Amino acid sequence: MYELQEQFYNPKDFVETNTGNKVNKKTILCGSQQILLTGKSILDQDSVIRADLATVRIGRNLVLSRGAILKPTYKPLSKAILPSKTGAPGLNFMYQNMKIGEYVFVGEKSVIQAVSVGNHVYIGNNCVISRGVIIHDCVSIADNTFVPPDTVIPVFTIFAGNIGKPVGTLPDCTQELMENFITSYYAKFLPQSSRV
Protein backbone atom coordinates (compact mmCIF):
# COMPACT_ATOMS: atom_id res chain seq x y z
CA MET A 1 0.00 0.00 0.00
CA TYR A 2 1.08 3.55 -0.64
CA GLU A 3 1.94 6.21 1.96
CA LEU A 4 -1.21 8.09 3.01
CA GLN A 5 -1.35 11.88 2.89
CA GLU A 6 -2.66 13.88 5.82
CA GLN A 7 -6.33 14.89 5.48
CA PHE A 8 -7.47 17.99 7.32
CA TYR A 9 -11.05 18.60 8.38
CA ASN A 10 -12.85 21.51 9.99
CA PRO A 11 -13.39 20.56 13.66
CA LYS A 12 -16.72 22.45 13.59
CA ASP A 13 -18.01 19.87 11.07
CA PHE A 14 -17.30 16.83 13.27
CA VAL A 15 -18.33 15.48 16.65
CA GLU A 16 -15.68 13.42 18.43
CA THR A 17 -16.95 10.91 20.99
CA ASN A 18 -15.25 9.67 24.17
CA THR A 19 -14.30 6.45 22.35
CA GLY A 20 -12.54 8.38 19.55
CA ASN A 21 -15.25 8.18 16.88
CA LYS A 22 -15.18 11.14 14.48
CA VAL A 23 -18.69 11.68 13.12
CA ASN A 24 -19.42 14.37 10.53
CA LYS A 25 -22.44 16.49 11.44
CA LYS A 26 -23.82 15.82 7.93
CA THR A 27 -23.77 12.05 8.50
CA ILE A 28 -27.31 10.62 8.49
CA LEU A 29 -27.82 8.23 11.40
CA CYS A 30 -31.33 6.76 11.24
CA GLY A 31 -32.35 4.92 14.42
CA SER A 32 -29.20 6.03 16.25
CA GLN A 33 -30.23 4.10 19.39
CA GLN A 34 -29.72 0.88 17.39
CA ILE A 35 -26.21 1.77 16.14
CA LEU A 36 -23.50 0.11 18.23
CA LEU A 37 -20.29 1.91 17.27
CA THR A 38 -17.31 0.56 19.21
CA GLY A 39 -14.67 3.26 18.73
CA LYS A 40 -11.94 4.96 16.67
CA SER A 41 -14.15 5.11 13.59
CA ILE A 42 -14.61 7.86 11.00
CA LEU A 43 -18.06 8.54 9.55
CA ASP A 44 -17.55 11.07 6.78
CA GLN A 45 -19.91 13.64 5.26
CA ASP A 46 -23.18 12.39 3.69
CA SER A 47 -22.60 8.81 4.82
CA VAL A 48 -25.74 7.00 5.99
CA ILE A 49 -26.45 4.25 8.52
CA ARG A 50 -30.04 2.91 8.35
CA ALA A 51 -30.40 1.42 11.83
CA ASP A 52 -34.09 2.35 11.83
CA LEU A 53 -34.61 -0.92 9.92
CA ALA A 54 -32.56 -3.22 12.21
CA THR A 55 -29.60 -3.05 14.61
CA VAL A 56 -26.21 -2.21 13.07
CA ARG A 57 -23.18 -3.44 15.09
CA ILE A 58 -19.85 -1.93 14.09
CA GLY A 59 -16.45 -3.03 15.36
CA ARG A 60 -13.51 -0.74 16.06
CA ASN A 61 -11.72 1.20 13.34
CA LEU A 62 -14.34 1.59 10.60
CA VAL A 63 -13.86 4.21 7.89
CA LEU A 64 -17.19 5.04 6.23
CA SER A 65 -16.26 7.37 3.40
CA ARG A 66 -18.24 10.25 1.95
CA GLY A 67 -21.65 9.22 0.62
CA ALA A 68 -21.34 5.55 1.65
CA ILE A 69 -24.47 3.77 2.92
CA LEU A 70 -24.89 0.92 5.42
CA LYS A 71 -28.38 -0.56 5.13
CA PRO A 72 -29.45 -3.79 6.85
CA THR A 73 -30.38 -6.64 4.57
CA TYR A 74 -33.78 -8.22 4.34
CA LYS A 75 -34.85 -11.77 3.74
CA PRO A 76 -37.99 -12.87 1.91
CA LEU A 77 -40.51 -14.82 3.96
CA SER A 78 -42.42 -17.84 2.71
CA LYS A 79 -45.69 -16.26 3.78
CA ALA A 80 -46.72 -12.73 4.64
CA ILE A 81 -46.84 -11.59 8.26
CA LEU A 82 -49.07 -9.02 9.92
CA PRO A 83 -51.91 -9.08 7.41
CA SER A 84 -54.10 -6.02 7.64
CA LYS A 85 -57.78 -6.18 8.63
CA THR A 86 -58.43 -3.66 5.87
CA GLY A 87 -57.47 -6.21 3.23
CA ALA A 88 -54.03 -4.72 2.52
CA PRO A 89 -51.34 -7.36 1.98
CA GLY A 90 -49.02 -8.26 4.87
CA LEU A 91 -45.23 -7.97 4.83
CA ASN A 92 -43.42 -10.68 2.88
CA PHE A 93 -39.92 -9.77 4.05
CA MET A 94 -38.06 -9.07 7.29
CA TYR A 95 -34.98 -6.94 7.99
CA GLN A 96 -31.99 -8.61 9.68
CA ASN A 97 -29.38 -7.12 12.00
CA MET A 98 -26.13 -6.09 10.30
CA LYS A 99 -22.65 -6.79 11.66
CA ILE A 100 -19.50 -4.97 10.52
CA GLY A 101 -16.15 -6.22 11.80
CA GLU A 102 -12.99 -4.38 12.84
CA TYR A 103 -10.56 -2.56 10.54
CA VAL A 104 -13.04 -2.12 7.68
CA PHE A 105 -12.79 0.53 4.97
CA VAL A 106 -15.85 1.46 2.89
CA GLY A 107 -15.11 3.69 -0.11
CA GLU A 108 -17.05 6.70 -1.37
CA LYS A 109 -20.64 6.20 -2.57
CA SER A 110 -20.64 2.46 -1.89
CA VAL A 111 -23.91 0.86 -0.78
CA ILE A 112 -23.59 -2.07 1.64
CA GLN A 113 -26.61 -4.27 2.32
CA ALA A 114 -24.69 -7.35 3.49
CA VAL A 115 -25.69 -9.60 6.39
CA SER A 116 -22.14 -9.35 7.70
CA VAL A 117 -18.77 -7.89 6.80
CA GLY A 118 -15.79 -9.57 8.47
CA ASN A 119 -12.62 -8.06 9.92
CA HIS A 120 -9.86 -6.50 7.79
CA VAL A 121 -12.07 -5.85 4.75
CA TYR A 122 -11.47 -3.21 2.07
CA ILE A 123 -14.45 -2.12 -0.05
CA GLY A 124 -13.63 0.32 -2.85
CA ASN A 125 -15.54 3.30 -4.23
CA ASN A 126 -18.94 3.01 -5.97
CA CYS A 127 -19.52 -0.62 -4.98
CA VAL A 128 -22.94 -2.21 -4.51
CA ILE A 129 -23.02 -5.08 -2.02
CA SER A 130 -26.48 -6.61 -2.41
CA ARG A 131 -28.79 -8.10 0.20
CA GLY A 132 -27.87 -11.33 1.91
CA VAL A 133 -24.15 -11.10 1.11
CA ILE A 134 -21.64 -12.51 3.61
CA ILE A 135 -18.11 -11.13 3.39
CA HIS A 136 -15.57 -13.12 5.41
CA ASP A 137 -12.34 -11.75 6.95
CA CYS A 138 -9.46 -10.38 4.87
CA VAL A 139 -11.32 -9.55 1.65
CA SER A 140 -10.70 -6.80 -0.89
CA ILE A 141 -13.50 -5.60 -3.18
CA ALA A 142 -12.35 -3.44 -6.11
CA ASP A 143 -13.90 -0.09 -7.10
CA ASN A 144 -17.18 -0.25 -9.09
CA THR A 145 -17.91 -3.87 -8.15
CA PHE A 146 -21.45 -5.22 -8.02
CA VAL A 147 -21.79 -8.18 -5.63
CA PRO A 148 -25.01 -10.09 -6.42
CA PRO A 149 -27.51 -11.13 -3.72
CA ASP A 150 -26.67 -13.99 -1.34
CA THR A 151 -23.02 -14.20 -2.42
CA VAL A 152 -20.54 -15.57 0.13
CA ILE A 153 -17.01 -14.18 -0.32
CA PRO A 154 -14.37 -16.44 1.29
CA VAL A 155 -11.29 -15.28 3.22
CA PHE A 156 -8.29 -13.80 1.38
CA THR A 157 -10.33 -13.15 -1.80
CA ILE A 158 -9.99 -10.25 -4.22
CA PHE A 159 -13.45 -9.66 -5.71
CA ALA A 160 -14.09 -7.43 -8.73
CA GLY A 161 -16.31 -6.80 -11.71
CA ASN A 162 -19.87 -6.14 -12.69
CA ILE A 163 -21.14 -8.82 -11.95
CA GLY A 164 -18.43 -9.42 -9.33
CA LYS A 165 -16.40 -12.62 -9.10
CA PRO A 166 -13.15 -13.77 -7.47
CA VAL A 167 -10.16 -12.48 -9.46
CA GLY A 168 -7.28 -13.25 -7.11
CA THR A 169 -6.10 -13.95 -3.59
CA LEU A 170 -4.65 -11.74 -0.88
CA PRO A 171 -1.40 -12.44 0.97
CA ASP A 172 -1.30 -14.00 4.45
CA CYS A 173 -0.24 -10.63 5.89
CA THR A 174 -3.53 -8.92 4.86
CA GLN A 175 -4.65 -8.59 8.48
CA GLU A 176 -1.52 -6.66 9.41
CA LEU A 177 -1.68 -4.55 6.22
CA MET A 178 -5.31 -3.52 6.87
CA GLU A 179 -4.60 -2.71 10.52
CA ASN A 180 -1.67 -0.51 9.48
CA PHE A 181 -3.73 1.14 6.71
CA ILE A 182 -6.74 1.98 8.92
CA THR A 183 -4.59 3.05 11.89
CA SER A 184 -2.57 5.34 9.61
CA TYR A 185 -5.75 6.70 7.95
CA TYR A 186 -7.18 7.56 11.39
CA ALA A 187 -3.91 9.11 12.61
CA LYS A 188 -3.66 11.32 9.49
CA PHE A 189 -7.30 12.46 9.63
CA LEU A 190 -6.58 15.66 11.49
CA PRO A 191 -8.39 18.87 12.52
CA GLN A 192 -7.28 21.95 10.58
CA SER A 193 -6.02 23.51 13.81
CA SER A 194 -3.17 20.95 13.85
CA ARG A 195 -1.89 22.01 10.39
CA VAL A 196 1.65 23.34 10.66
C-alpha positions, 0 to 999 in steps of 0.5 A: 500500500502507498503512503497516506497523505494527511487529510485535514477537516474543519473541527466544527463539522465533526463530533468526536466521541469519548471512544474516539469516533469522528462523526461528521455532522452531515452524516445521516444516522437513522435509528441512532439508538440501534447503532453500536459503534465501538470506537476509533471510527470515522463517519464522513460527510453524507454517509448513511447508517439505516439502523431504523430498519434493524440493529447495526453493530460496528467493530472498532476502526471503521472508515465510512467514506463520503456518501457511503451507505450501510443498510441492513439486509432483508430476507424474503418470507415464505408467507406474509406476516401481519396481514391487515384487517383492511385487506391490505397485503401483509409484509413478505420480508423481514430486515436482519441485523447487520454486523460490521467487523474491525478494521473495515474501509468502505469507499465513497458512494458504496452501498452495503446491504450485506448480512455481515462484513468480516474483519480487515475488509477493504471495499472500494468506491462506488460498490454495490453489495447486495442483500444477503451477502456474507463477506468473510475476513481479509477480503478486498473488493475493487472499485465499481464492483457489483456483488449479487444477492446472497453471495458468500465471499471467502477469506483472502479473496480479491473480488471485482467486476460487474457482476463481481467474481473472485479475481485473485487472492490476498497475501497471508499478511492482509490482516496486518496490512489492513490494521496498518492502513486503517490506523494510519488513515485515522492518525492522518485524519486531522483537525485543521487547527493541527496544520503546521 
